[in-house]
Amino acid sequence: MIGALFLTPAIAFAGEVKQWTLKECIDYAIKNNIKIQTGILSVASTKEDVKEASASLFPSLSFSTTHQAGYQPFLSGDKSQTDKGSYAGDYGLNATWTVWNGNKNHNNIKLQKITSQQANLSLEENVNSIQEQIVQLYVQILYVSEAVDVNAQILEISKQNAARGKEMYDVGSLSKADLAQLDAQVATDEYNLVNIKGELEDYKLQMKNLLRLNYDYVFDIALPSSTDEQALGVIPSAKEVLDNALSLRPEMQNAKLGVEASNLDIEIAKAGYSPTISLSGGVGTNTLTGIGQNWANQMKSNFNGSLGVTLSIPIFDNRSTKTAINKAKMGLQQSELEVADAQSNLALTIQGFWINAMTNQQRFRSAQVSVSSAKESYGLLSEQFRLGLKNIVELTNAKTVLLNAQQSRLESKYMTILYLQLLNFYKGEEMNLI
């Protein structure tokens, strides 16, 4: 059953905000995304096409009846006035059955079944695409959420430095210009914090739109237990991922089915050279007024039946069959090219994921060391600044180094997590962050 649109998940208690896991986001989107719902309808439509094609193997049966009234106002003779009107009725039951048409009907059934499988695979492609969009947004929200915490810590440090600067200014050990610079740094950090919080809300809004949640629904995500450990996880080899993806990914299966469908198109086109044998039969009767017999007797006496066989042999069809075959062969070549293209794109995509995962994991390891060193250096400089041993320029430079190191650490960590998730997903595993 297709889910209702714009559902609003229930909240257990008033004021409690549900924290969505990655798996919950994916499951909910699959049930409520319009593109996926449209794909479900397309799959149902192709199943009806399969049933219709299968029904072509059986005879067709129809009933027909024709009724006609006539009137001759100037009829002469001894007949009474009522004889000037007449009525005729025909009744027939007819059946036709195509016994042989070059196996075209059987191949058409196979083609419709492949089309139905392709519709299912296209639906799977849409589902995969939605999942990839969700994991990208989810990881982005995690990244910006942690960036908010980092910026909040930086702001707190700036406030402490400004407070210490005010004390130093009051005792005459800090110039007014340096104090103003410290206050300006607090304002800058406050501005940065507001900006990053705005980015966080924007990404959450994008996720709500993807999930089709109401605009006023308060959305938040569940924070994984240890993102550092996940970023340092084992990266599968690109070859291992590609080998699995070539057999599991719906886009590859869809492309291969396209080759099968093209081969069937050729066979169906070749059927144009084959004779067609069909059977036809029918029973019928008719009635007519003014001949001295009642309706029942006429229905019985005029009853008739027929049975026929038709053999149709194509001789010259203005090249339509040859053209159809040639076009079907071109379609086969196109399908084979699409398989090669899909395989190439898949290999390039996976190789890109692997390179990004490896590069960012190495950056993350380096960034961890850099952050630790920058924190220690900034802590020492801050203490020396409070003691009047370091000036405002040295403090600002150290803070910039720390900020850059933290930014690099966050970016490389969550990029690694994202590409690790995508690699495992293409390998056939579920995406999940716990």
Secondary structure, DSSP 8 states (H G I E B T S, - for coil): ----SS-----SSTT---EE-HHHHHHHHHHH-HHHHHHHHHHHHHHHHHHHHHHTTS-EEEEEEEEEEEE-TT--SS--GGGGEEEEEEEEEEEEEEEESTTHHHHHHHHHHHHHHHHHHHHHHHHHHHHHHHHHHHHHHHHHHHHHHHHHHHHHHHHHHHHHHHHHHHTTSS-HHHHHHHHHHHHHHHHHHHHHHHHHHHHHHHHHHHHT--TT---EE---S-HHHHHTS----HHHHHHHHHHH-HHHHHHHHHHHHHHHHHHHHHGGGS-EEEEEEEEEEEEETTSS--HHHHHHHT-EEEEEEEEE--S--TTHHHHHHHHHHHHHHHHHHHHHHHHHHHHHHHHHHHHHHHHHHHHHHHHHHHHHHHHHHHHHHHHHHHTTSS-HHHHHHHHHHHHHHHHHHHHHHHHHHHHHHHHHHHTT------
